[in-house]
Amino acid sequence: MVAWRRDIHAHPELSRQEIRTTELVMRELTEAGLQPRRLPLGTGVVCDIGPGDEPRIGLRADMDALPVTEHTGLAFTSTVEGVSHSCGHDAHTAILLGVAKLLAGSQPLPVGVRLIFQAAEEVMPGGALDAIDAGVTSGLGRIFALHCDPRLPVGTVGLRQGPLTFAADHIDLQLHSAGGHTSRPHLTGDLVYAMGTVITGLPGVLSRRVDPRSGTVMVWGAANAGSAPNAIPQEGRLRGTVRTGDHGTWASLEPLVRSIVGELVAPLGVRYDLSYIRGVPPVVNDEVAFRMLKRSVAAIGPDAIADTPQSPGGEDFSWYLEHVPGAMARLGVWDGIGPQVDLHAPNFDLDERALAIGVRTLAGVVLGAKNAAESA
């Protein structure tokens, strides 16, 4: 698994470009005597193991890298300029390959298993939707996944029943004005003033229109307009994200945001085009699936289970949970000595001892599936 992880790490591939990684997964699964299938878009793999009876257990790993230049200094550092596995998807893929090899040699299995090696988790709309469109959730009873967590020490797995992540949507607002001289803003639409009104007004009004217990937050990440201090520009653009920890609130956000933007801009003489991109719903861990994970992690050792808070980050594993109940766990990858470097940072690295913990967690869910489901 270390060799797989380091190979993938050294050759990262961006979303929907995971051709080499797909080939590696196909080769290793085939050599294990399995019959993997590429997903229709050419990147991503699905593979069934064990009894053909349904429902099966789904196990998912993501494979794509990020457009981030690596600064780890590792011997197996990225060989692709400007691209790196700074989110741990190389480990996710290696872990699921390890699970595949273990389960392939553990026949008969108590339940059928479907391995899903997913492309394009880091973009919206993500590769989970492509996999679902290809039918990977058909016949599944539950689905499970892991995600590396640099806040947890290696040897532990973070578990949480209920909401684990936030929903995450993108806003792209383009504003248009006739433009003009800054000495005569009354003769035109003051575009930069309108931008400022939306920049401060949308987060503020939104916070008064949704339940604060939902954890809803709107933050701008980019604002661009103009080039001269004495000219009112004709074009401006704002981009940001809206996040919420509540599934019901997420469903109502787009019409609410559109309404607020319209009300803010209406008196200012500026036209606008709003693109609201629904990203991912929150990951909400099913109670029975949570108990199955807890049983598996408890078998690793008395100190293996860790609590984990709900994260404001988004994760497209949530799309599978719109079709099949399941759960995601957080895999501790901090070595306990060095700094806790956050995900997506250019110097993110992980303790490779976590790979074995990941395999034991996911394989344990499968091998103990019958007893866990009955006791739940």
C-alpha positions as CSV (number, residue, x, y, z in Angstrom):
1,M,0.0,0.0,0.0
2,V,2.9,2.4,0.7
3,A,4.2,1.7,-2.8
4,W,0.8,2.4,-4.4
5,R,0.4,5.5,-2.4
6,R,3.8,6.9,-3.3
7,D,3.4,6.0,-6.9
8,I,0.1,7.8,-7.1
9,H,1.5,10.7,-5.0
10,A,4.4,11.2,-7.4
11,H,2.1,11.2,-10.4
12,P,-1.0,13.3,-9.4
13,E,-3.8,13.9,-11.9
14,L,-6.4,16.6,-11.8
15,S,-10.2,16.0,-11.8
16,R,-11.4,14.0,-14.8
17,Q,-7.8,13.5,-15.9
18,E,-7.1,10.5,-13.7
19,I,-6.1,8.2,-16.6
20,R,-2.8,6.8,-15.1
21,T,-4.4,6.3,-11.7
22,T,-7.4,4.5,-13.3
23,E,-5.0,2.2,-15.1
24,L,-3.1,1.4,-11.9
25,V,-6.3,0.5,-10.1
26,M,-7.5,-1.6,-13.1
27,R,-4.2,-3.4,-13.2
28,E,-4.0,-4.2,-9.5
29,L,-7.6,-5.3,-9.2
30,T,-7.2,-7.6,-12.3
31,E,-4.1,-9.1,-10.8
32,A,-6.1,-9.9,-7.7
33,G,-8.4,-12.0,-9.8
34,L,-11.2,-9.5,-9.8
35,Q,-13.2,-8.0,-12.7
36,P,-13.0,-4.2,-12.5
37,R,-14.9,-2.0,-14.9
38,R,-14.0,1.6,-16.0
39,L,-16.7,4.1,-15.5
40,P,-18.2,5.5,-18.7
41,L,-16.3,8.7,-18.9
42,G,-13.0,6.8,-18.9
43,T,-11.7,7.7,-15.4
44,G,-12.9,5.9,-12.3
45,V,-13.4,2.2,-11.6
46,V,-16.1,0.1,-10.1
47,C,-15.6,-3.5,-9.0
48,D,-17.9,-6.1,-7.3
49,I,-16.6,-8.7,-4.9
50,G,-18.3,-11.6,-3.1
51,P,-21.9,-12.8,-3.3
52,G,-24.1,-11.5,-6.1
53,D,-27.1,-11.1,-3.9
54,E,-28.3,-7.6,-3.1
55,P,-28.1,-5.4,-1.2
56,R,-24.3,-4.9,-1.4
57,I,-22.1,-2.7,0.7
58,G,-20.4,0.1,-1.2
59,L,-16.9,1.4,-0.4
60,R,-15.8,4.6,-2.0
61,A,-12.4,6.2,-2.5
62,D,-11.6,9.4,-4.5
63,M,-8.6,9.6,-6.8
64,D,-8.1,13.2,-8.0
65,A,-5.4,15.7,-7.0
66,L,-5.4,19.5,-6.6
67,P,-4.0,22.4,-8.6
68,V,-1.5,23.1,-5.8
69,T,2.3,23.1,-6.1
70,E,3.8,20.7,-3.6
71,H,6.3,21.9,-1.0
72,T,6.9,18.8,1.2
73,G,10.4,17.8,0.1
74,L,9.4,14.2,0.0
75,A,11.5,11.7,-2.0
76,F,8.3,10.8,-3.9
77,T,7.2,14.4,-4.3
78,S,4.9,15.3,-7.2
79,T,6.5,15.2,-10.6
80,V,3.7,17.2,-12.2
81,E,4.2,21.0,-12.0
82,G,1.5,22.8,-10.2
83,V,-0.4,19.6,-9.2
84,S,-0.2,17.6,-5.9
85,H,-2.1,15.2,-3.7
86,S,-2.5,17.7,-0.9
87,C,-5.8,16.3,0.3
88,G,-4.8,12.6,0.8
89,H,-6.7,11.1,-2.1
90,D,-3.6,9.1,-2.9
91,A,-4.0,7.4,0.5
92,H,-7.7,6.9,0.0
93,T,-7.0,5.0,-3.3
94,A,-4.2,2.9,-1.8
95,I,-6.5,2.0,1.2
96,L,-9.3,0.8,-1.0
97,L,-6.9,-1.2,-3.2
98,G,-5.7,-2.8,0.1
99,V,-9.3,-3.6,1.1
100,A,-9.8,-5.2,-2.4
101,K,-6.8,-7.5,-2.1
102,L,-7.8,-8.5,1.5
103,L,-11.4,-9.2,0.6
104,A,-10.5,-11.0,-2.6
105,G,-8.7,-13.5,-0.4
106,S,-11.3,-13.7,2.3
107,Q,-14.0,-15.7,0.4
108,P,-16.8,-16.4,1.2
109,L,-17.7,-12.9,2.3
110,P,-20.8,-12.4,4.4
111,V,-22.1,-9.8,2.0
112,G,-21.5,-8.6,-1.5
113,V,-19.2,-5.5,-1.9
114,R,-18.9,-2.8,-4.5
115,L,-15.6,-0.9,-4.7
116,I,-16.0,2.6,-6.2
117,F,-12.8,4.5,-7.2
118,Q,-14.3,7.9,-8.0
119,A,-12.9,10.6,-10.2
120,A,-13.3,14.3,-9.8
121,E,-14.2,14.9,-6.1
122,E,-12.5,18.3,-6.0
123,V,-14.7,20.0,-8.6
124,M,-18.3,21.0,-8.8
125,P,-20.4,19.3,-10.1
126,G,-18.3,16.4,-8.8
127,G,-17.5,12.9,-10.0
128,A,-19.9,11.3,-7.5
129,L,-22.8,12.4,-9.8
130,D,-21.0,10.8,-12.8
131,A,-20.7,7.6,-10.9
132,I,-24.3,7.7,-9.7
133,D,-25.4,8.3,-13.3
134,A,-23.4,5.2,-14.3
135,G,-25.5,3.1,-11.8
136,V,-23.0,2.5,-9.0
137,T,-25.6,2.9,-6.3
138,S,-28.0,0.4,-7.8
139,G,-28.3,-2.6,-5.5
140,L,-26.4,-1.0,-2.6
141,G,-27.8,-1.3,0.9
142,R,-25.2,1.0,2.5
143,I,-22.1,2.9,1.5
144,F,-19.0,3.9,3.4
145,A,-15.9,6.1,2.9
146,L,-12.9,7.5,4.8
147,H,-11.3,10.9,4.6
148,C,-7.8,11.8,5.9
149,D,-7.8,14.1,8.9
150,P,-4.6,15.8,9.9
151,R,-6.1,17.0,13.2
152,L,-6.4,13.4,14.5
153,P,-3.4,11.3,15.4
154,V,-2.5,8.2,13.5
155,G,-4.2,5.1,15.0
156,T,-7.5,6.9,15.6
157,V,-10.6,7.2,13.5
158,G,-13.1,10.1,14.0
159,L,-16.7,9.1,14.1
160,R,-19.9,11.1,14.2
161,Q,-23.5,10.2,13.9
162,G,-25.7,12.7,11.9
163,P,-24.2,15.7,10.0
164,L,-20.5,15.4,9.3
165,T,-19.9,18.1,6.7
166,F,-21.6,21.2,5.4
167,A,-23.3,21.9,2.1
168,A,-21.2,24.1,-0.1
169,D,-22.6,26.2,-3.0
170,H,-20.8,28.7,-5.3
171,I,-22.0,32.2,-6.3
172,D,-20.8,34.0,-9.4
173,L,-22.3,37.5,-9.7
174,Q,-21.5,39.8,-12.6
175,L,-22.6,43.4,-12.5
176,H,-23.1,45.8,-15.5
177,S,-23.2,49.6,-15.7
178,A,-23.0,52.3,-18.3
179,G,-19.9,53.5,-16.6
180,G,-18.7,57.1,-16.3
181,H,-16.7,59.7,-14.4
182,T,-16.3,59.4,-10.7
183,S,-17.2,63.1,-10.4
184,R,-20.7,62.4,-11.7
185,P,-22.0,59.1,-10.2
186,H,-25.6,60.4,-10.4
187,L,-25.5,60.2,-14.2
188,T,-24.7,56.4,-14.2
189,G,-24.9,53.3,-12.1
190,D,-22.1,53.4,-9.5
191,L,-21.0,49.8,-10.1
192,V,-18.3,49.6,-7.4
193,Y,-20.7,51.1,-4.8
194,A,-23.2,48.4,-5.9
195,M,-20.6,45.7,-5.4
196,G,-19.8,47.0,-2.0
197,T,-23.5,47.0,-1.1
198,V,-23.7,43.3,-2.1
199,I,-20.4,42.4,-0.5
200,T,-21.6,43.5,2.9
201,G,-25.3,43.2,2.4
202,L,-25.7,39.6,1.2
203,P,-23.9,38.0,4.1
204,G,-25.6,40.3,6.6
205,V,-29.2,39.9,5.3
206,L,-28.7,36.2,4.8
207,S,-27.7,35.8,8.5
208,R,-31.1,37.4,9.4
209,R,-33.2,35.3,7.1
210,V,-32.0,31.8,8.1
211,D,-31.9,30.0,11.5
212,P,-28.5,30.7,13.1
213,R,-28.5,27.1,14.4
214,S,-28.0,25.9,10.8
215,G,-24.5,27.3,10.8
216,T,-25.1,29.1,7.5
217,V,-22.2,31.3,6.4
218,M,-21.7,33.3,3.2
219,V,-18.1,34.5,2.4
220,W,-16.7,36.2,-0.7
221,G,-13.5,35.0,-2.2
222,A,-13.0,37.3,-5.2
223,A,-14.0,40.8,-6.1
224,N,-12.8,42.4,-9.4
225,A,-13.7,45.7,-11.1
226,G,-12.1,48.7,-12.7
227,S,-8.6,49.9,-13.2
228,A,-8.6,53.7,-12.9
229,P,-9.3,55.7,-9.7
230,N,-11.4,58.3,-11.5
231,A,-13.5,56.0,-13.7
232,I,-16.7,54.1,-12.8
233,P,-16.2,50.7,-14.4
234,Q,-18.8,49.1,-16.7
235,E,-18.2,45.5,-15.4
236,G,-17.6,43.9,-12.1
237,R,-17.6,40.4,-10.7
238,L,-18.0,38.8,-7.3
239,R,-17.4,35.2,-6.4
240,G,-18.0,33.4,-3.2
241,T,-19.4,30.4,-1.3
242,V,-22.5,29.8,0.7
243,R,-22.3,26.9,3.3
244,T,-24.7,25.4,5.7
245,G,-24.8,22.5,8.0
246,D,-28.5,21.9,7.7
247,H,-29.9,19.9,4.8
248,G,-33.3,21.6,4.9
249,T,-31.7,25.1,4.8
250,W,-29.5,24.0,1.9
251,A,-32.6,23.3,-0.2
252,S,-33.9,26.9,0.3
253,L,-30.7,28.8,-0.1
254,E,-30.7,29.5,-3.9
255,P,-34.1,31.3,-4.1
256,L,-33.3,33.2,-1.0
257,V,-29.9,34.4,-2.2
258,R,-31.4,35.4,-5.6
259,S,-34.1,37.4,-3.8
260,I,-31.7,39.2,-1.5
261,V,-29.3,40.2,-4.4
262,G,-32.2,41.5,-6.4
263,E,-33.4,43.6,-3.5
264,L,-30.0,45.0,-2.8
265,V,-29.2,46.0,-6.4
266,A,-32.7,47.3,-7.4
267,P,-32.3,50.9,-6.3
268,L,-28.7,51.4,-7.6
269,G,-29.2,51.4,-11.4
270,V,-26.9,48.5,-12.0
271,R,-27.8,45.3,-13.9
272,Y,-26.6,41.9,-12.9
273,D,-26.4,38.3,-13.8
274,L,-26.3,35.7,-11.0
275,S,-25.0,32.2,-11.5
276,Y,-25.8,30.1,-8.4
277,I,-24.0,26.7,-8.6
278,R,-25.4,24.2,-6.2
279,G,-22.4,22.3,-5.0
280,V,-22.9,19.4,-2.6
281,P,-25.4,18.6,0.2
282,P,-24.1,17.9,3.7
283,V,-22.8,14.4,4.5
284,V,-25.3,13.1,7.1
285,N,-24.2,9.8,8.6
286,D,-27.0,7.2,8.9
287,E,-27.4,5.7,12.4
288,V,-27.1,2.0,11.4
289,A,-24.0,2.8,9.2
290,F,-22.5,4.8,12.0
291,R,-22.9,1.8,14.4
292,M,-21.3,-0.5,11.8
293,L,-18.3,1.8,11.6
294,K,-18.1,2.1,15.3
295,R,-18.0,-1.7,15.8
296,S,-15.2,-2.0,13.2
297,V,-13.1,0.8,14.6
298,A,-13.6,-0.5,18.2
299,A,-12.0,-3.8,17.1
300,I,-8.8,-2.0,16.1
301,G,-8.1,-1.1,19.7
302,P,-9.5,0.5,22.9
303,D,-8.3,4.0,21.9
304,A,-9.0,3.9,18.2
305,I,-12.4,5.7,18.3
306,A,-12.2,9.5,18.4
307,D,-14.9,12.1,18.3
308,T,-15.0,14.5,15.4
309,P,-16.9,17.8,15.0
310,Q,-19.0,18.7,12.0
311,S,-16.8,20.3,9.4
312,P,-17.8,23.4,7.4
313,G,-16.1,21.9,4.4
314,G,-18.0,20.1,1.5
315,E,-17.6,16.5,0.3
316,D,-19.3,15.0,-2.7
317,F,-19.7,11.6,-0.9
318,S,-22.9,13.3,0.2
319,W,-24.4,12.7,-3.2
320,Y,-24.3,9.0,-2.6
321,L,-26.2,9.5,0.6
322,E,-29.0,11.1,-1.3
323,H,-29.6,7.6,-2.8
324,V,-28.2,5.1,-0.2
325,P,-27.8,5.4,3.6
326,G,-24.2,5.3,4.7
327,A,-21.5,7.0,6.7
328,M,-18.1,8.6,6.3
329,A,-15.3,8.4,9.0
330,R,-12.2,10.6,9.5
331,L,-8.9,8.8,9.4
332,G,-6.2,10.2,11.7
333,V,-3.0,10.9,9.7
334,W,-1.1,13.1,12.1
335,D,2.2,11.6,13.3
336,G,1.8,13.2,16.7
337,I,5.1,15.0,16.4
338,G,5.2,17.5,13.6
339,P,2.9,20.4,12.9
340,Q,-0.7,19.7,12.0
341,V,-0.8,20.9,8.4
342,D,-4.3,21.4,7.1
343,L,-5.8,19.8,4.0
344,H,-5.1,21.5,0.7
345,A,-1.9,23.1,2.1
346,P,1.2,22.7,-0.2
347,N,3.1,21.0,2.6
348,F,0.4,18.6,3.6
349,D,1.7,15.1,4.3
350,L,0.4,12.0,6.2
351,D,1.7,9.3,8.4
352,E,1.6,6.1,6.2
353,R,0.8,3.9,9.2
354,A,-2.7,5.2,8.7
355,L,-3.1,3.1,5.6
356,A,-3.4,-0.1,7.6
357,I,-5.9,1.5,10.0
358,G,-8.0,2.5,7.0
359,V,-8.0,-1.0,5.6
360,R,-9.0,-2.5,9.0
361,T,-11.8,0.0,9.3
362,L,-13.4,-0.6,5.9
363,A,-12.7,-4.3,5.7
364,G,-14.1,-4.6,9.2
365,V,-17.3,-3.1,8.2
366,V,-17.7,-5.7,5.5
367,L,-16.5,-8.7,7.5
368,G,-18.7,-7.8,10.5
369,A,-21.6,-6.6,8.4
370,K,-24.1,-9.3,9.2
371,N,-23.7,-9.2,13.0
372,A,-23.5,-5.4,13.0
373,A,-26.7,-5.0,11.0
374,E,-28.6,-7.5,13.2
375,S,-27.5,-5.9,16.5
376,A,-28.3,-2.4,15.2
